Amino acid sequence: MSLTPTPGQTVGPFFGYALPFPHDDELVPPGTPGAVELRGRVLDGAGEPVPDAILELWQADGEGEVVQEQGSLRRAGPFTGFGRASTDADGHYAFTTVAPGAPFFAVTVFARGLLNRLFTRAYLPGARDAFLDGLDVDGRSTLLTRLDETGPVPGYVFDVRLQGEGETVFLTYPRHRP
């Protein structure tokens, strides 16, 4: 029997032209009252930038509610809790969003060399929950954002380290088979 490779089994990078859509990194329009940025870098095991990664962001709204509205690909409507951002040549990414009323942003990472996407969480400063509290200090530190008010928009910095020293803690879900 011959099996056909699925996209998760093929070698990329195909993300830069296959996944982006207009305003994909804007969960709210820039200039929205209360808007913040979630920004950072994606780094490989040697600490070098990954210039062709894509991150997906899934989050609750500012009240902690998981939005059930359709239209994630259309940004003219309500906040949908979903966005997608590509990294630049230096591995930087940024989302315009709102601070979630829940303790974390859910982040999915697609990058060259990964056979499957990676799941992680970016916790707001001072956040607490059973998962985060169950990690050792080093693991916990890889999931915490840093408040950054130096940019044009106040925000949170969250760097993703794919492997090596300071590797970000990644999650596995029962229905997701790496």
Buried (B, 14 or more C-beta within 10 A) or exposed (E): EEEEEEEEEEEBBEBBEEEBEEBBBBBBEEEBEEBBBBBBBBBBEEEEBBBBBBBBBBBBBBEEEEBEEEEBEEBEEEBBBBBBBBBEEEBBBBBBBBBBEBBBBBBBBBBBEBEEBBBBBBBBEEBEEEBBEEEEEEEBEBBBBEEBEEEEBBBBBBBBBBEEEEBBBBEEEEEEEE
